[in-house]
Amino acid sequence: MSAEANSPAAGPTGAARWWRLAVIGLAAGLFSTLFGVGGGIIMVPLLLGLLAYDARVAAATSLAAIIFTSIAGAIAHGAFGNTHWDRALLLGIPAVGGLLLGLQISRRLTTRALTLAFAVFLVAVAVRLVLE
């Protein structure tokens, strides 16, 4: 994979790029705290749409950035007694396996196929939430 494929495509540069990244991070933190979402559902679409990131780069960047939100959120919610640490462990360990499987699958798909699959997933989640 070329360096070009790993870097964001044409989009805003300089200060405009930094401001958009900061706004995306702020939105991810807000939605993460309110609804438990932030990386995939907020950051990835905004990195794709506002900054023209490649789908793989957007997903990987989101995973790296969400580390900070996750740690801060887990500590804050833990302080309020909202976190079931044993269940978090039971969710987290298999999630690593899912991550490794997803990485293997994503490497075999085109960027377009990944983006379309993600869009279908988001629509399905939205429909499910509306119908509940």
HELIX and SHEET records of a PDB file:
HELIX    1   1 ALA A    3  ASN A    6  1                                   4    
HELIX    2   2 GLY A   14  PHE A   35  1                                  22    
HELIX    3   3 GLY A   39  MET A   43  3                                   5    
HELIX    4   4 VAL A   44  LEU A   51  1                                   8    
HELIX    5   5 ALA A   55  ALA A   79  1                                  25    
HELIX    6   6 TRP A   85  ARG A  108  1                                  24    
HELIX    7   7 THR A  111  LEU A  131  1                                  21    
END                                                                             
